[in-house]
Amino acid sequence: MSTLIIALWLINLTCDTIGQIAFKYAAITSKNKQGLHYWQRLFANIWLWIGFGSYFLGFIFWLAFLSEVSLSAGILLGSFNIITVMLAGRILFKEHLTLFRIVGILFITTGVVLVGLT
């Protein structure tokens, strides 16, 4: 893989992970989760807009990435974001990593490495 492809992939991976983290923060910072007041507070939450912005940037870089790789390779490499989001959830939100999740991480990582070698 070229340096450009790796850079586009890493930028997209970062944007997607930041977006997921921001959406999680937006979801947990509102105490009252009922009615119109909830939606008003949610749309006033800076984390929601950080998530939207990250997803928008990630979308732009994803398009650039897909213009450089085959769709099948792109989708497989794109699945690596599952790992980064899962690890961010563990670090930032103290979420549990079960044995099955750890095994899944190993399988995904192996698949990404194998795709990257081709």
C-alpha positions as a printed Julia matrix, in Angstrom:
118×3 Matrix{Float64}:
   0.0     0.0    0.0
   1.17    3.48  -0.78
   1.74    6.19   1.8
  -1.28    8.1    0.46
  -3.6     5.12   0.96
  -2.32    4.53   4.49
  -2.69    8.24   5.36
  -6.25    8.39   3.98
  -7.15    5.22   5.89
  -5.69    6.47   9.17
  -7.4     9.87   8.85
 -10.72    8.18   8.15
 -10.17    5.8   11.06
  -9.42    8.72  13.37
 -12.46   10.71  12.21
 -14.77    7.74  12.65
 -13.45    6.97  16.12
 -13.71   10.61  17.24
 -17.25   10.74  15.84
 -18.32    7.65  17.77
 -16.76    8.97  20.99
 -18.44   12.34  20.53
 -21.84   10.75  19.92
 -21.43    8.64  23.05
 -20.57   11.74  25.11
 -23.59   13.54  23.63
 -25.83   10.6   24.55
 -24.65   10.3   28.15
 -24.41   13.99  29.09
 -28.15   14.57  28.99
 -29.77   13.49  32.24
 -33.4    13.93  31.19
 -34.06   11.63  28.21
 -37.74   12.27  27.64
 -39.75   14.54  25.4
 -38.94   17.6   23.37
 -36.64   19.01  26.06
 -34.27   16.08  25.55
 -33.98   16.76  21.82
 -33.46   20.48  22.39
 -30.63   19.79  24.83
 -29.16   17.14  22.56
 -29.01   19.45  19.55
 -27.43   22.15  21.73
 -24.74   19.71  22.89
 -21.3    20.47  21.44
 -20.42   16.75  21.4
 -23.19   16.04  18.91
 -21.78   18.64  16.52
 -18.23   17.37  16.99
 -19.57   13.94  16.01
 -21.32   15.32  12.93
 -18.18   17.25  11.92
 -15.96   14.21  12.4
 -18.3    12.07  10.34
 -18.4    14.67   7.58
 -14.59   14.85   7.42
 -14.39   11.07   7.62
 -16.82   10.82   4.7
 -14.61   13.06   2.55
 -11.5    11.04   3.37
 -13.42    7.77   2.9
 -14.32    8.83  -0.64
 -10.69    9.7   -1.33
  -9.61    6.37   0.14
 -12.09    4.41  -1.97
 -10.85    6.18  -5.08
  -7.43    4.6   -4.44
  -8.34    1.03  -3.4
 -10.76   -1.64  -4.5
 -14.12   -1.66  -2.74
 -13.53   -5.11  -1.25
 -10.18   -4.05   0.25
 -11.63   -0.73   1.41
 -14.51   -2.34   3.27
 -12.22   -4.85   4.98
  -9.76   -2.14   6.01
 -12.68    0.04   7.11
 -13.75   -2.64   9.55
 -10.71   -1.83  11.68
 -12.67    1.1   13.14
 -14.58   -1.47  15.2
 -11.37   -2.11  17.11
 -10.48    1.53  17.68
 -14.0     2.35  18.87
 -14.04   -0.68  21.16
 -10.69    0.26  22.68
 -11.78    3.9   23.07
 -14.91    2.67  24.85
 -12.76    0.66  27.22
 -10.38    3.54  27.94
 -12.83    6.46  28.09
 -16.05    4.85  29.3
 -14.69    1.88  31.28
 -16.63   -0.58  29.1
 -15.78   -4.25  29.51
 -13.85   -6.28  26.96
 -15.07   -9.86  27.11
 -13.09  -12.83  25.87
 -15.23  -13.01  22.73
 -14.57   -9.33  21.97
 -10.84   -9.81  22.41
 -10.91  -12.83  20.09
 -12.91  -10.74  17.61
 -10.29   -7.99  17.78
  -7.6   -10.56  16.98
  -9.55  -11.89  14.0
 -10.23   -8.42  12.63
  -6.61   -7.38  13.09
  -5.4   -10.52  11.33
  -7.8    -9.88   8.45
  -6.71   -6.25   8.1
  -3.05   -7.28   8.07
  -3.72   -9.94   5.43
  -5.66   -7.47   3.25
  -2.93   -4.87   3.7
  -0.29   -7.31   2.47
  -2.08   -7.92  -0.82
